[in-house]
Amino acid sequence: MDSASSPVSSVFLTSLHSRLAFIDVETTGANPAVDRVTEIAILRIEAGVLVERWSSLVNPERAIPAHIQDLVGITDGMVADAPRFAAVAEQVRTLLTDCVFVAHNARFDYGFLKNEFSRLGRTFDASVLCTVKLSRALYPQHHRHGLDALIERHGLSCSARHRALGDAEALHQFAGIMSRSFEPDALDAAVLKAMSAPSRPAGLPEGVLEGVPEGHGVYLFFGEQDVPLFVGRASHLRSQVLGLFAAERPKGRDARIVQQVRRVDWRATAGELESLLLESRLLRELRPSENKVAPEDNVFGLRFEPDRRQGPVLTRVPLNAGDPLTWGEVFGAFRSRKEADHALRELTSLYKLCPRRVGIEPWGEGACLAHQARRCAGVCAGRESSAEHDARLLKVLESLRLKHWPWPGPVMIHEVRAGGAREVWHLVDRWCLLGSVDSAAAFEALRKAPPPRRFDLETCRLLQRWLDRAAGKAAIQPV
């Protein structure tokens, strides 16, 4: 969509730069390394005057995700006959020649255009000025500096929000307001600050970090040959990721990640629970080198069998992927013998139980070593009966029992991302996740035909921690 240029008076930042280009791009997603441009708008300013206004839809050569179509209003049908980036690349380069690249969250837009040129085997470089940083420098009393906040705060007119030309024109208006509101020296100092390049590892593509959204989510770091390095979770995703790379002298694991990272990816989630569940799943699927991932294949509990004539009265019962309703009387959930022995050793010493009878000392004849040290009441030496010993043991085992499921059946947990960009419905029963879906219709189908309960210790523990909090309890809806 080309439009004839028409000079419009402007007096923005001419003391430092005589040529500016206000740019906005719309895209298929937030990652410039894999997503593509769907629309570009450029307002070229020379000597304080708008000399050209240009915009065009762009065929991204891939489908536009449904939630992006809903947010931006650009559909697959609208770009089907639009030119590909290769067809407009020379015009874009001409419009940007010798200009400072001005955009909101500028490294994001700059990164997308840089990557589009790179796909054509061409380089693109420009001085970059971020109006988010500029707004923060000039209006530090405000906390919000997104484009919606600027439009509301300064009374900007925007012909079409989330469309490239409408957003670029709003930025141009904002520039005029700043030029009239501040002395040249103050404006120049703020511009220099806003043009500073962010700290980032050399191996990361331009604009990747700026595409990371705020809110709940999971981030993933990859090294050479796309080997997984680290998976993390955050309630403020963008701040946490940018903060890691902004550190002047990262230490330990952070330093290793910064040195090795070559790709950053992320998943925005509807809320905290979805991010917890997703992080847990990705850790086990990817097993990143900088995360400690506990094995889950051999999770077991303990069953009390007092009638056994030989050996300990506690036997192992496999739990992983089982249905909690079929276990009967099972105590605890452990990933390893070492973990189980540690828990039993503490309780055995505290209540003078026999380590031989509970299975943490080899079976044998006569008094156990703990009895000789006066830490066992002596069931092994005939000083007390098995019934007396086991009565204490059962009371001790109660402290290891899995927490009681407090509802009569499955429950629903509904999470909604701020702004409604994502919704998720979780179905949970007996500390087992039966499924997570992204629509009410899909949840109704899941509720009517749920899969079998499959116990997973990590999921169980994170659900217990999450539901122990007031916010977790308030989100529960029995079904």
VOTI-330251 format. One record per residue: y, z, x of N, C-alpha, C, O in turn; residue in one letter. Coordinates in steps of 0.02 Angstrom, whole numbers, plus 50000, padded with zeros to 5 digits. Each point is the difference from the previous one (the first is absolute). Last residue first. Example, Ala and Ser with C-alpha at 12.3 -4.5 7.8 and 13.67 -1.06 7.14 Angstrom:
<nodes>
498885035450642500595000350042500555003749961500555000850025S/496594998849990500595000049955500605000050045499995003350052A/
</nodes>
This chain:
<nodes>
484815196549224499854994149960499325000949965499784995649964V/502455019550163499284999349983499884994049955500424998449957P/501595005550220499904998649929499254999349987499724994950019Q/502165014350190499334999149973500024998849924500355003449963I/501525001750192499854993049992499344998749965499854994449981A/501025027650081500404997149945499834992749986500124997549945A/498885014350239499755002549936500364996849941499704998449949K/501094996650267499354997049988499715002149933499764995949961G/502255013750115500114993049981499344996549984499964995949955A/499995026550127500254999649931500094992849977499844998349943A/498305007150242500725000449994500224999049928499664996849960R/498085001150112500195007050005500755001049992500235005549986D/498694972950023500005003149934500155007450001500125003049948L/499744984650256500534997049959500055003449932500545001249974W/497735005250177500665001950026500564997549955500485003649986R/497334989849960500095007249990500685002450024500335003949967Q/499064973750072500135001149929500115007549986500445001849961L/498924992050255500704998149988500185000849927500575001749983L/497205003050082500475004850029500724998149987500415004349987R/497864981049939499955006449966500545004850026500355003249961C/499374976450150500334999149936500015006549961500515001849970T/498284998250229500724999450014500404999149936500525003149991E/497104997649992500295006450020500754999650012500375004449978L/498114981849847500274998650067500395006250021500485001949966D/497654989149824500375005150036500214997750070499604997150037F/499934990149727499764999750069500425004750042500594998650014R/498794994049708500355004450046499684999650069499395000450007R/500494978349826499695006650014500445004150047500354997350042P/500984985349811499444999550046499685006850010500305005049981P/500964988249785500125002450068499394999050045499445000149975P/501514991249789499404998650039500115002250072500054995850045A/501615008749791499444998749955499344998850038499475001649975K/502595001650142499835006149963499384999049957499585004449995R/501354977150119499685004650047499775006349965499465002550014L/501794981949862499334997350015499625004650047499395001049993A/502825004549962499605001049939499294997350010499525003049977E/502064993650195499775006949997499575001249938499515003750003F/501494975350024499455000850048499755007249999499405001250009A/502474994149860499414996549973499405000850046499445001249977A/502665007150092499725004249947499374996849971499525003549983A/501154991450273500254998449932499655004649950499455002450011S/500064996450231500734999349996500264997849932500554997349995D/497265018750122500184993349975500754999749986500335005249996V/497445010050121500734999749994500184992949981499794995250033S/497845022649962500354993650007500745000949994500255004849971G/498065012850045499614994849966500334993250005499674994949993L/500315029050156500434994749976499574994549970499604996850034L/499845030349987499824993250022500504995149971500175000449940C/499695023850016500264998750067499794993350028500044998950060W/499465007049713499625004350046500174998650073499574999750043R/501554982449825499545004649966499595003750053499724997050045D/502514983749904499685004850045499555004649959500175002049945V/501514974250057499515003549960499585004350047499694997550046L/502934990049960499405002450033499555003449949500245003649957H/501924977550048499635004849960499375001850039499604995650017W/503004993050043499295000850013499715005349955500305005349990V/502044977250061499695005349962499255000150017499694994850010E/502884994650088499275000350002499765005949958500305005350001R/502004988450006499744994250036499245000050004499694994750009A/502075020849887499474996849962499684994050035499674996049969G/502105020850097500224993449979499474996249962500134994549976G/498935023850177500705000049980500234992949984499894995450039A/497525009349932500484999750056500714999849973500124997449945R/497685013949938500484994549994500485000250058500325005250012V/497075005249893500565000250048500434993849991499754994549989E/498175021449882500424994049996500585000950048500375004949995H/497025005249949500625001550036500394993450004499774995150028I/498015016349819500414994450021500615002750038500285005149981M/497055005049976500725000449986500344993850027499754996550044V/497565013349872500454996450044500735000849978500155001649943P/498415018049971499764993350018500494996650045500395003350035G/499895019549890499344998749971499714993250019499404998949994P/502245015550172500064996449937499314998349972499524999650039W/500985011550179500285004149945500074996449933500245003049952P/498084998150275500394994949966500285002949935499615001849956W/499755013050268499804998049932500464994649973500615000550006H/498905003050260500445002449946499784997249933499834994149994K/498375009450200500544995349983500405002749941499725002949954L/499025014750204499874995349945500594995449989500585002150006R/499225016950150499944993150025499924994949945500054993950013L/500075029949950500644998150031499984992950027500534997150013S/497515012949894500484998249948500684997950029500344995849971E/497885013050165499974992749987500494997949946500234994350001L/499495028850050500354996450054500034992549985500514996750010V/498235016949848500715001449990500424996350052500554997649985K/497135001150037500234996149942500745001249986500374995449983L/498575017350188500074993050019500284995849942500434995850010L/498995026849955500634999350037500134992750018500574997649996R/497415006949902500525001649951500694999450033500474997449970A/497605000550162500184993949965500515001149945500374995449982D/498765023150147500354995350044500264994049960500584998050007H/498055017349881500655003150016500424995350043500604999149988E/497214994249960500424999949940500685003050014500514997349977A/497835003150191500274993349992500474999749939500514996650002S/499255027350113499574995149967500354993249998500614999450007S/499735019050194500224998949930499554994649970499694996050037E/499805011850176500475005349984500314999249931500275004949973R/498124980850162499745004449949500475005749981499795004849968G/500634976550185499655005650033499725004949950499795005550018A/501514975149922499514997350047499595005450035499484998650030C/502345006549827499464997349958499444997350044499425000049980V/502775011950086499315001050019499474997649953499465002950000G/503124996550031499775006149968499255001150008499755005549988A/501994982250186499564998149945499705006449971499805004450038C/501574996150154500404995649956499594997549941500264996249959R/499145017850246500255003649942500494995949957500465002649970R/498144990750224500705001450015500355003649942500615000850001A/497144992849978500005003950062500715001950021500115005150032Q/499604980549786499805006949982500015004450062500215005849997H/500214971450033500575003249967499835007249979500435004450003A/497894981450091500475002450051500595003649968500265004850029L/497464995649833500434994850029500475003150051500085006150004C/497405003349930500715000649986500394994450035499844997850055A/497594996849890500375005850023500744999649986500244995349968G/498464981650054499735006449980500455005650026500334999350051E/500644975549890499525003350044499775006549972500205002149946G/501664974450032499535004449966499505003050050499804996650047W/502784995750019499304997649993499555005249967500065006050012P/502514993449924499645002250060499274997849991499745000449945E/501804995649885500434998350057499725002850065500334999650052I/498825002649708499874993650033500464998250057500014994250021G/499575025549819500464995049973499984993550039500294995049979V/498345023450087499834998649930500474994749970499804996149957R/500595011750263499364996549999499834998049928499764994549989R/502165018650056500104993050018499364996050001500024993949991P/500635028049858499554998150054500104992750018499854995749958C/502085021649942499434996049979499594998050061500235000550057L/501925013349907499385002350032499384996549973499495003149986K/502934992449968499615003549950499315002250026499575001849960Y/502064986850180500425004349959499585004249952500185005849987L/498804977550152500245005750040500385005049956499935006150009S/499374973949891499425004050019500205006250039499755005549987T/501894978249955499805004149942499405004550017499975005749977L/500804979150189500535004749984499805004749943500115006050004E/498424976550053500025005050054500545005349985499885006050010R/499894974849849499495005149989500025005650052499885005849984L/501574975550040500185003749939499505005649988500205005649983A/499354980250197500615003850014500195004249939500175005950006H/498034978949976499825006050039500615004350014499955006150000D/500394973049891499655004849957499835006550037500105005449974A/500874977050150500485002549951499685005249955500305005249986E/498314983750168500465004350035500515003149951500155006050005K/498354977549918499675006550008500475005050034500015005949982R/501194974749882499545000550057499675006950000500245004749969S/501294988149860499914993650033499485000250055499734994950020R/500525020149740500114999950073499874993150028499554996449977F/500765020949792499944992950015500224999250073500575001550017A/498605020049793500354997050055499914992550004499584997149965G/498645014349890500575003750027500294996250059499644997850045F/498734998749715500144997950068500645003450024500495000449962V/497764997949818500345005350038500074997950074499555001150040E/500204978549799499785006849986500405005050040500604999150010G/499554975749978499855004050059499675006749984499625002650041W/501294978549817499285000050013499815004850057499415000650016T/502864994649907499655002949944499245000550012499655003449963L/501904986150194500025007350001499615003249943499775005750007P/499684970650111500345002249939500005007749998499465002949999D/500494980950233499605002749945500435002049941500625000150005G/500064991450219499874994849950499565002549942499784996049959A/500155020450238500424994050001499754994749952499424998150000N/499485023650048500504999749946500354993249997500214997949946L/497345016050148500494994550010500464999449939499785000249943P/499025022550144499954995249944500514994550012500605001450001V/498025020250145500534995049992499854995349942499434998149987R/499835028850040499794993250019500574995149985500435001349957T/498965027050076500514995049983499774993250025499854999250059L/498935020949982500024999449927500544995149977500064998749940V/498445001450303500585002849966499984998749925499664995549977P/497975005550152500654996850011500555003149959499885004549960G/497704998149943500174999050071500694996850004500194996049957Q/498975009949832499635004950040500174999550075499965004950036R/501494989949726499704996850059499665005350044500315005150015R/501004998649778499275000450000499674996650060499384999950004D/503065000649939499755006550025499245000450005499745004550034P/502284977049967499304999749980499655006350026499684999850053E/502934987349915499655006450012499304999649971499914999049940F/501814980950158499675002749940499605006250020499665000150052R/502574983850046499455004650012499725002649935500375001949954L/500924973550128500125006749976499395004350015499514997650029G/501614978150085499475003749967500265006749976500505002550023F/500134971150097500265006049967499425003449963499614996749965V/500544982550185499475005249998500255006549969499775005450019N/501614974250012499344997649978499495005549988499564999349959D/502865000350123499855002249932499294998549978499805002049945E/501985002350291499454996449969499845002849930500085006049989P/502424994850125499385003849995499454995849968500144996449952A/502094997050197499684998749936499335003649998499564998550040V/502954999750098499365003550001499694999349931500295002449950K/501534980350177499855004949947499345003450014499554997050029N/501354984850103500445005750008499945005149944500395004749997E/498344974350012499875003650062500425006350008499795004650034S/499354985049724500494998550053499915004650060499795005849994P/498804987149790499885004650055500474998650059499774998250054R/499864990749716500274997250062499835004150062499954997250054L/499315009449723499854992850006500194997350068499634996250031E/500875026349911499284999150009499804992750007499514998450034R/502765007349929499785003350062499264998850012499794998750057L/501184994049740500154995650057499785003050067499794996550045L/499975016449754499564994150000500114995650061499534997850031R/501895021049937499325002150013499524994150004499584999750045S/502664996249890499955001950071499295001950019499744997850051E/500694998349722500004993850039499965001450074499634996650036L/500555021649815499364996749992499954993750042499484998550030L/502585013149967499485004250030499324996549997499644999750050L/502174990149840500074999350072499475004250037499744997950051S/500385003649714499754993450020500054999150075499554997250031E/501375022449880499275000049996499714993350021499514999750037L/502885003249951499685003450056499244999649998499684998950052E/501594981449824500165007150008499605003050057499674996550037G/500374979949909500345002549940500215007350008500495002149968A/499324981450248499575002849949500415002849942500605001050006T/499454980150218500405004349957499555002549943499644996049970A/499694995250279499834999449929500445005049962499925006050008R/500084980250253500095005849957499764998449929499924994249982W/500224997750308499884998349930500085006349959500035005550027D/500434983350239500095005549953499884997549930500254994749981V/499184998050298500094998249929500065006349958499655004950012R/500174996050223500184993049996500094997649928500294994749988R/499485029550186500054996849934500244992850005500484998550036V/499235018550149499464995349984500114995949937499694994749993Q/501845022450098499844995550055499504994549979500034994450026Q/500575023049822500584995750013499854994950054500224994249996V/498135022249959500074995249945500564995150014499924994049992I/499785023950158499454995150006500064994649946499894994150014R/501605024149977500164995650057499474994650008500164994250015A/499495022449822500554995649980500164995150056500124994149988D/498305023150055499734994549959500544995249980499894993950001R/501045020950180499315000449977499774993849961500094994450023G/502515007449984499525003450042499294999449970499924998649940K/502754988450061499415002449963499495002950048499954997950058P/502674997249957499445001250046499405002849962499875006050001R/502044986049879500184997850067499425000750049499874995450040E/499954999849689499995005650048500134997450071499704995150022A/500024991149779500695001650020500025005550052500515001050033A/497484991249856500224995250051500715001350024500214997250050F/498825016849782499544999950056500254995550056499975001850059L/501204999249735500115005950042499555000150061500205002150054G/499554981349776500584998750043500125005850048500194998950057L/498105004149786499824994750046500584998550047499914999550061V/500445016549768499515002450048499834994750052499945001550060Q/501544993349761500305004850046499515002250054500185000650058S/499044985349766500464996550046500295004850052500014998450060R/498585010949768499654995350045500474996950051499855000350060L/499985022049801500594995850013499784995050054500125000950059H/498255012949871500355000149936500654996150005500274997749950S/497394998250198500675002949998500265000149929499844995649960A/497864999750228500255000549931500695003250001500135004250043R/498114981050142500365006049980500254999549929500014994749969G/498344993750246500154999849928500335006649982499755005450017V/499694978950223500175006149965500124998649927500284994849982F/498794988850181500225005650043500085006549961499765005250021L/498804969449961500355005549966500165005750048499565002550036P/500274971250034499585006049999500385005749966500575001450020V/500064974450033500005003149933499515005849994499725001249947D/500904986550255499434997249964499895003449933499455000149973Q/502125014550162499784993450021499374998049963499565004149986E/501475014749881500154998350069499804992950015499964995749956G/500875019249810499474996250033500234998250070500594998950013F/499995019049761500214997150064499404996750033499455002750001F/501425006349736499454998250045500294996850062500414995449995L/500295021349769500184995150051499424999250050499625004650012Y/500935004249715499585000650060500224994650048500114994249980V/501265019649804499604994450023499605001650062500025005650025G/502235002249793499335001550022499634993850025500114994549973H/502565004550041499535002549951499315001350030499914999250061G/501854981250027499995007349993499485002149949499664995749970E/500044981250175500365003149945500025007550006499615003050037P/500284976150151499615005749975500405003549945500585001750011V/500224979650124499684998549936499615005749970499804999749942G/501295000650274500505000349947499714998449931500295001749949E/498394996650250500125007049983500505000649943499955004649959L/499564973650124499415003149969500155007249978499855001949943V/501664982050178500065001249928499425003549967500055001849942G/499554985050288500665002149974499965001049925499704995949964E/498055007250182500454994749977500655003049972500015005649975P/498515007050218500074999349927500474994349982500524999250032L/498915008950197499484995949969500074998949925499634996149971G/501815018050172500104993050015499504995549963500154994249986A/500675029849914499564997450052500084992550008500114996449952P/501995017249961499354998049975499574997650058500264997450049R/502395012849865499475000650050499334998049968499835002349946S/502564987249967499565006049996499494999950055499824994850027P/502694994149991499304998349984499585006349997500065004350044A/502634992949902499535002450050499294998549977499815001249943S/502264994849934499684994350034499515002250053499684995850032M/501705019349839499554996649953499644994150031499514997649973A/502145014750150499435004449985499494996549956499395000750010K/502614988150037499605000550061499395004449989499464998550026L/502085000149798499634993750008499575000350063499424997949998V/502055020049958499435000149954499574993750007499395000349995A/502615001050128499525004950026499385000349956499445000650025A/502354985649904499674997350059499485004850028499454997950020D/501905009449802499524994949977499624997150059499394999049997L/502355016150045499445003549969499464995149978499405001450006A/502594989650081499645003650052499395003649972499464999850030D/502044988549819499584995750043499605003750052499424998450012P/501195014149759500394997250055499544996050046499405001450005E/499985001649733499985003450064500444996550051500084993949998F/499584998749770500005007349994500045003750066500145006050001S/499704969549956500645002549972500055007650003500555002749994R/497474986250079500564997450041500675002749976500455001350040S/497585003749837500025003750063500594997850042500345004150032M/499254984049770500235006849985500055004150063500495003750009I/498604974650008500714999849987500295006949986500555001650023G/497134996250003500354999050064500764999949990500375002950039A/498244997949771500005006450034500384999650067500365004550019F/499254975649861500515004149968500075006850034500555002550010Q/497734983650064500654997150019500575003949968500525001250032H/497285004249905500155002350068500684997550025500375003650033L/498834988649760500185007149994500175002950069500475003950006A/498714974149985500695000449976500235007249992500595001650013E/497164994550045500444998150056500735000449979500425002250039A/497935001449795500035005650048500474998550058500375004350023D/499244978649817500345005749968500085005850048500535003050003G/498214978150067500724998649998500385005849969500535001950025L/497064999849987500324999650066500754999049996500375003650034A/498295010549785500004993050016500454999050060500505003550008R/499225017849894499364998050028499924992450003499444997650009H/502465008649831499715004850047499294997850018499624997749958R/502534988549953499285000449990499715004550053499894997950057A/502474999749919499804995349947499255000349985499794998749944S/501975020250142499424996550027499734995649944499765002549949C/502545013750133499684995849949499444996150033500074997350055S/501085027950007499884993050019499704996249942499625002849959L/501255021450079500164995649944499914992650017500394995949978G/499135024650157500614996150015500174995149944500474996050008H/497615019049980500535004150030500654996150006500545002849989R/497444986549928500255005149954500615003650029500485001149964E/498454983150172500264996649941500305005049951500544998949974I/498335009550214500654997150018500314996549941500615000549989L/497225008349985500485005450007500694997350017500505002449973A/497714982450018500155002549933500525005550002500455000249958D/498724991650246500474995349968500175002249929500574999249978L/498805020050197499684993949977500504995649963500545002349981G/499775020250116500354994250025499624993549985500134994950032H/500155034449920499664993749982500424994150022500604999649987R/500175022750049499305000150024499644993449987499544998250036H/503205009250015499524997849950499304999950030499914998750059H/502055006550068499965005249948499494998249946499825004249959Q/500844981550230499475004950015499925005449947499505003649999P/501614972150036499985004549941499465005350010499535000449961Y/500904983250208500675000549970500035004949941500535002649985L/497424993050138500505001850049500695001249968500375004550021A/497804987949846499885006950022500545002350049500225005849998R/499834971849931500185004549945499905007350020500425004249984S/498864979450166500725000049996500255004749946500495003650009L/497194992750016500275004150055500765000549997500295005250013K/498724980449834499775006849985500285004850052500285005249984V/500074971850044500505003249957499765006849974500405004049977T/499064981650257499685002849940500515003749957500325004750024C/499584974650173500405005649974499705002349935499934996149952L/499414987750283499845002549933500435006049983500075004650039V/499704971550129500265006949997499945002449928500164996349953S/498114985150129500695000949979500205007350010499585004450003A/498274974950025500305006350023500725000249976500344994949997D/497154990149994500635001449966500255006850022499635004949998F/498414973450065500295006650008500635000749958500324995149983T/497344989349980500705000050021500255007250006499755004549965R/498104986149946500024999250072500715000050028500134997450054G/499125006749717500144993050014500024998550075500144994450021L/499565027649897499434996249973500084992550012499514996250001R/502265018450055499455000550048499394996149976499654997050040S/502245005449818500134995250054499424999950050499814994850025F/500075021149807499934993349970500134994650052499644995050003E/500695027550060499294998349994499884993249968499534996550017N/502685011749999499744999150068499264998049998499794995650038K/501265010349760500214993450023499744998650070499804994350015L/499725026949896499674994849960500204993150024499584995650008F/501465023250092499304999450019499644994649962499594996350028G/502635009149913499984996650065499284999050022499824994650025Y/500545018149782500154993049987499954995950065499724994550001D/499995028650027499494997549954500104992549989499554996150011F/502035016450110499434998150041499424997549958499574996350025R/502475012149872500044993350029499394998050040499804994149999A/501095021649815499375001150034499844993750040499474996949992N/502274994549889499855007049982499295001550022499534996549981H/502114985150143499565001049942499905007449988500155004250043A/501024975450132500185006049962499555000449939499984995449959V/500334991750295499535000249944500125006649962499825005350025F/501894979450131499675006449997499605000249936500254998349946V/500294977950171500205005149952499655006650015499455000250026C/500274976850075500595003650026500265005449953500575002150006D/497734982849874500204998850069500655003750016500494999449964T/498304998649819500015006350037500244999350072500095005050035L/499654976449812500445004749966500085006550039500515003449995L/497974980150084500694997750006500495004949969500535001550028T/497145002649950500235001150069500734997950008500385003450034R/498594992449759500095007250011500275001350070500465003950008V/498954974249941500615001949964500155007450008500575002050008Q/497434989650082500574997550038500665001849967500495001550034E/497455004449856500105003750062500624997750038500395004150025A/498504988249763500685002849999500185003450066500565002550008V/497294987249952500474995049975500725002550001500474996050001A/497665018050060500084994750050500544995049979500354997350042A/498905019949809500515002250048500134994650053500564999250023F/498684991849742499735004950046500525001850052500514996650008R/500194995049741499834997950069499665005650039500155005949989P/499514992849743500555001550047499814997650070499404999350015A/499255000649776500314993750022500585001150048500354995350017D/498425023749901499474994950010500294993550027499704996950044A/501405024649888500014997650070499504994450012499974997350056V/500325013049727500674998450023500014997150070500434995950017M/497545012349881500224993749971500684997850026500134994150009G/498975027150051499654994650035500234993249974500074995250038D/501735023949932499304999149982499684994450042500354996150033T/501825022749963499804993550026499254999349990499615004050025I/501635016049922500114994849950499844993050025500104995149963G/499785029050131500514995350022500164994849947500574997949993V/497775019549967500595003250029500564994950011500585001349982L/497294991449938500325004249950500665002950027500495000449963D/498154987050183500284995749949500385004049948500544998049977Q/498285013950182500594997050031500334995349950500624999849994I/497345010049946500535005149998500644997550033500545002349983H/497534983550016500275001049932500575005150000500504999049966A/499014985950255499675005549962500365001449935500614999249994P/499344976750120500455005750000499665005649960499824998949942I/498984980150202500175002949935500475005950009499965003750049A/500114976150128499515005049980500235003049934500584999249981R/500764985550144499334997450017499475005349989499474999950032E/502995000349921499715004350052499304997850022499715003050045P/502624984549858499285000449985499665004150054499994997850058N/502615004449864499574997650053499285000949978499815005249974V/502984993449926499325002649994499584996950056500154994650024L/502515007850007499434995749982499385004249988499875004850037S/503094994650021499385003649984499464995049980500154994549976S/502635009050129499394996049993499425004449981499945005650025W/502914991850031499545004149961499384995749986500054994749970R/502255005250210499424996849968499575005249965499875005450027E/502274999550074500024992750006499404996649969500024994049985V/501565029950015499354997549979500014992450000500354997049959L/501235019150198499984995949940499294997749986499654997850046V/501195014850152500155003949940499974996149935500195002749948G/499274987650267500695002450003500205003549935500574999349977A/497254990749977500334998250062500735002149996500354998349952E/497055005049918500705002050005500274997850068499705001350051I/498094993849765500274999350068500755001350000500374997049960R/497325009149888500734999149992500294999950071499975005050035L/497434991649848500435000950058500724998749980500164994949971I/497085009349929500704998849985500415001650062499875005050033A/497364990049880500495001650052500694998649972500114995049965I/497075008949954500694997849984500465002250057499915005450029E/497724997749982500004996249937500704997649981500074995549959T/498345012950275500654999649966499924995949936499674994850000V/498245019550113500414994050009500645000449958500055003949953R/497885013350179500314997649939500484994350015500164998750058D/498695012550120499504996849956500314997249936499734995249972V/501545015850204499474996950039499504996249957499674995450024A/502205017849891500184993350023499474996650041500024993950009P/499915024749788499784999450069500144993050026499654995249981N/500695013149788500445003650046499834999250073500355002850043A/499314979349740499815006850015500465002850053500534997250014G/499744980949897499385001549963499775007250011499545002349966T/503134990350046499374998850035499405001649954500085002749946T/502844992150090499495002949957499334997750027499944994650028E/502625008450094499394996249987499585003949950499985006150001V/502764991750097499495003849964499404995449991500074994149985D/502495007750165499344997149984499605004849956500055006150007I/502504986950112499705004949956499364996849973500014994749969F/501505000450257499574997049948499695005749961499615003950027A/502674991050153499505004349970499584996149951500234995149971L/501805002850239499524996549957499465004949977499685003350040R/502115003850098500354995049960499534996349954500234996949951S/499905028950168499594994049992500354995149953500225001949946H/500835018950124499434999750047499644993349997499774997550051L/502135007349812500225002550065499444999750051500134999850060S/499624994649706500224994550043500245002450068500074996050046T/498895014749741499795001050069500244994550047499664998750050L/500764996249700499505004950023499894999550075499774994950025F/501654995149775500295002550063499535005050031500205005550017V/500024972549785499655005950023500315002150066500244995850038S/499964984349742500325004350048499575006150018499715003149955S/499334972949978500215005949963500285004850052499695001150052V/499474971049923500305005550038500235005649954500334998849949P/497624984450009500685000849975500315006050034499775005649990S/497924975750012500375005750028500695000149972500314994849987S/497484995749883500554998050042500385006050025500095004949964A/497314996549979500634999849963500554998450049499985002150058S/497104997449910500604999550040500615000049955499984997649943D/497375008750040500595000049958500625000050044500265005350016M/
</nodes>
